[in-house]
Amino acid sequence: MANEFPSLRQLNTPQKVLFTGYLSTVAIGYLVAIIQILFTHGMADGKFGLSIDDIVYSYYGNRSGSMLETKLNGSMKDNASDQERFQIIQWVRDGADRQEFSETGVEKIIQDRCVMCHSKGAPVPDFTDFKVLKELASQDEGATFSSLTRVSHIHLFGIAFIFMFVGLIFSFSETSTVRYKSLAIGMPYVFLLADIVSWWLTKLSPSFAWLVMLAGSGMAISFGFMWIVSLLEMWWFDLAFVNSKGERYPQWSVYVEGKFKQLGGEDFWYKLVALTKKLGLSLWTKANEQGIPALKALYGKFRKK
């Protein structure tokens, strides 16, 4: 015999408060995360707002300059005056010599403007170590493989837990069929995995930057959809899902199904499979042409060390 669970509107007030408190907190956290992205990745090209160039510079790098130069013209632009940034960039372009580091006044600028955050033990590069600065003054190759590994596992664990509880709450909704609820609950995990994979692919080739934008947008839309439906059903069910005569509207998935068929839904799955095959072939080609050679080169560097 199947277990009977209450719907969101049937929950008692303490349970609704518990779920609403969690949903509200993670929504604020999500908003802060988006703002943080705008002020870090979103400033990679020196302009506010996330663009394809920002994604390319963050993961693949700006191969026409150094990491220091990219940061000074991007997310770190407001931390030093134009004259100070010019002095540092000029020092980098002149070869980042150790003696000129002191003579040109760059060392003092670094001490006054950077070391307050970039010090030993901080989660960012230690600018008190000249070797670190020297490495950052070389060609900008974007995120390192070690940093991608660290951020990837943090995101996979942390965001998966967020979507698990949001999906659990949404699973008690009743304004859709089981089929579409399952689809809505599963999609965030698909987009999460695609988001992580897209970082690594963009590190190997800038042509995959669009996938980062697509996967991130998909996660946000999935989260927003489940969040809105859950709150509406808990607190405003009669206003949102019942008409003035007290009659319930058809489940929202009925409208989705109708529109889907109207747009040629029978052929959609065949088109999706064909697109997936095409994308898979493109990824395999890129992996053979760029990914595998890059991994071999990285492995060679480690062996030399």
N, C-alpha and C positions, 0 to 999 in steps of 0.2 A: 504494500500500500504506500502510495507516495506521501511524503511529508507535506503538510500544509503550512505555509509561511504567510505572515500578515503582509499586506502591501504597505507602501510608505504612508499612505493616508490613514491606515488603520493602526499605526504605531501609537503608543502612548506619548504624552508630552515629554517626559524625561528622555525617551529614546530619540525623539525628534530633535531635542536640544543637543543631545550628544552628537548625532549625525551632522546637524547644522553647524555646530562648533567646529567639527573636524573639517567639513567642506569649506567653511569660511576661512579657516586658518591656512589650509593648503592653497586656496585661491589667492590669498594675500602673498603667500610664499612664491607662487607661480608668477604673480605680477612683479614682485621684487626681482625674481630671476630674469625676467624679460628686460627689466630696466638695467640690471647688471650687464646683460649681454649687449645692450645698446651702448653702454659706456666703456665696454672692453672691445669685443669683436666689432661693434658698430662704429668704432672710431679708428679702425685699422687703416682706412684710407684717408684719415684726417677730416672726414665729414661725418656729422651726426646722422644716424640712421643706418640700418643694416642693408647692405647691398651685396651683389655677387662679388665685387672687388674685395669687400671686407672679408668674405668667406675665403677667397683665394689667398689673400695676404695672411690670414690667421693660420691656415692649415698648410698651404703649399708654399707660402712665403712670397715676398717681393724680390725676385731673383736679380733685379736691377740695382739693388742696394743692400744694406746691412740691416740686421735686426734692430740695432740701436737707432738707425736712421728712420726705419719704419715706425718704431714706437714713438720717437720724438715728434714725428709728423702726424701721429695718430692718437692713440689713447693716452699718451703721456704729454701731449702738446701743452696742456695748461699748467704743467708742473715746473716750467721754466720759461724765462722770457725769450723773445725771438733771438736776441743777441746771444744768449747763453746756448740756445739750441744750435744756432749757427756755428758757434765755436766748437761744440762737440762733434757736429756733423763734419766740419772741416777737418778736425783732427782724425776722424775715422777715414775720410777720403784720402788723407795724406799718408795713410798707412798705419795709424794707431800705434805710433812709436812710444816706447816706455819713457824715454827722456823728454819728448815733447809733451807727454801727458802732464808733467809738472810745469814745464816752462811756459806752455800756452795758457795755463790757468784752468785747464779742463778738470784737473784733479780737485781743485777747490770747488768748482761748480758741482761736481759729482758728490762731494762731501756735504755741500750745503743743500742740494736739491734732491738727492737720490738716496743717500745712505740711511736716512731716517726710516725708510721702508726696506730698501735692498741691503740688508745687513745679514750677518751670519745667523743661521737658525731660522730665518724667515722662509716662507713658502715660495719666494721669488728669488731670482738670481742674486748672489752676494756680490755687491759692487765694491766691497772692501778688498776683494781678491782680484788683482789685475788680470790674471789669467781668464777669469770669467768675462771681464770686459773685453778682452782681446778676442775671445770666441764670438761674442755678440757683435763685434765690429767686422766680422767676416760676412760673407754673402748670406742674406736672409733666406733660410730654407723653411721658414714657418715653424709649426709645432714639431717638437722632437718626438721620436717614437716612444721614449720613456714617458713623456708627459701625456701623450695620447693613451698609453696603457693605463696610467694612473687615473685620468679623467674618465676613461671608458668604464672601468670597473666601478667607480663611484656612482656614475650615472645609472649603470645597469642595476645595481643594488638599490640605490635610493629611489629612483623614479619608478621602478617596478613595484616597490612597496606602496608608493602613493597611488598608483593606478589600481593596485589590488584592492585597497580599501574604498576608493571612489567607485570602482566597478562592483564591489560587494554591495554598497549602498544602492547603486543604480539597479542591481539585480532584483530588488524588491519593487521596482516600478511596475505599473500595470497598463500603461497607455500604449504598449506595443506588443507585438507577438514575440515568442521566445526566439524565433529565428533572427529578428532584427535586434533584439536585445543582445543576443550572443555576438552578433557582428559588431555592435557598438562597443561591447566590453573587450573584444579581442583586438580591435583595430589599434588602440594605443600601443600595444606591445609590438605590433608589426611596425608601426612608425618609429618606436623607440629603437628597435634593432636596426632599421634602415638608417636612422639618424647616426648611430654609432658607426656603422659600416661606412656611411658617406664621409665621415671625418677621415678615415683611413684612405678611402679612395681619392679624396681631394688632396691629401698629402702626396699621393703618387701622381695625380693628374688634375690640373685646375678645371678640366671640363666637367668634373662631377660636383662642382660647387652648387649647381641648381638642386641637386639631390638633398643637400643639407637644408636648404630653404624649404623644399617640399616636405621632407620628413618632419622638420620642426613645426611647420604650419599644421600638418596632419595631427600631430600630438596635441597642439593647442586647441584645435577644433574638436577633437575627440573628448578632451577634458571638459571644454566649455559646454558641449552638448549634454554629457552625463550630469554635469554640475547643475545646469539649468533645469533639466527635467526632474532631477531628484528633489530640488527645493520646491519646484512648482507642485509636485505631487504631495509633498509633506504638508505644506502650509496653505496653498492656494488651489487645491484640486477643484473645488466647486466653481471657482472663477475661471480657471483655464480650460477645464475639460468637461464642463457641464453647461448647456445652453440655458437661456432664460426660462425655458419650460421645465427645467430640471432633468432634461434628457441628456445622457452622455453622448459626446461626440464619438464617431468611429475612431479606432486606434490610429495614431499618426502613421503607422506603417502601411495602412490601407491606402492613404494618399501617395506614399512613396512607391508602393507597388504599382498603383495606377499610372503614375508619371513615368515609372521605369518602363512599363510596357508601351506607353505612348511614344517614348523615345527610342523604341526598338530594342527592348530589353532581351528579347530572345537571342539577338545577335551579339549582345554585349559581352557575354562570357567567352564567346569565340574570339572576339576582338581583344579581350583582356589576356587570354592565353597567348595569342599571337604577339601582343605587345610585350608580355613577360618573356617569351622566347627571344624576341629581338633584343630586349634589354640585357638578358642573360648572356647572349652571344657577344654583345658590345662589352660587357664587363669582363668576359673571358678573354676577349681580344686585347683589352687594355691591360689585363693582368699579365698576359704573355709578353706584350710589347714593353711595358713600363714597370709593372708591379714586381714580377719575378726578378728582373735585372736589378731593380732597386734593393730588394731583399738580399740578393747575392752580394751586392756592393757593401751593404751594411754588415753582413756576416763577415766579409773580408776585412772590414775595419776592426771589428771585434777580435778577429784572429790575430791581427797585427799587434793589437794592444796586449 
